[in-house]
Amino acid sequence: MKLSARGRHSMEAMFDLAVHYGEGPILIRDVAQRRKISEQYLAQLFIPLRIAGLVRSVRGANGGFVLARDPKEIKLSDIVKATEGSTSPSECVDDPRVCWRGEGCITRNVWLRIKKATDEILDSINLDNLVQQWKESGSPEVPLELSI
């Protein structure tokens, strides 16, 4: 699976909200400036995250976005699924009917194992894990690129 810019930037934006969790609504403009992402692009990224129930928008003078759940409850797999869909390296993993070999394909088993390993890793890391890793690093600034 190759994570697209959409998936990477969504994860970075969610990390930013997790760093500021409990501070109230965060403006898209502020996240965009800190993450070096276009404000308009970021607004588009928040749509599937909101639909998936990962963020909430707050209207009004003190409005913005907040995480819909505690950072400990939001796994990286939730973010990837909301923005990328499946983690399958090949579409035949999700639907064997797309290939004439179907479930009898020997390489499909390899793709299944890759998907399973990817899902296990993404399921094992939550936003709070990333925030704690950043805090323990001693770095005063929130990193622009996440290293998992």
Secondary structure, DSSP 8 states (H G I E B T S, - for coil): ----HHHHHHHHHHHHHHHTTTS--B-HHHHHHHHT--HHHHHHHHHHHHHTTSEEEE-STT-EEEESS-GGG-BHHHHHHHHT----SSHHHH-GGGSTTGGG-HHHHHHHHHHHHHHHHHHH-BHHHHHHHHHHHT-SS--SS---
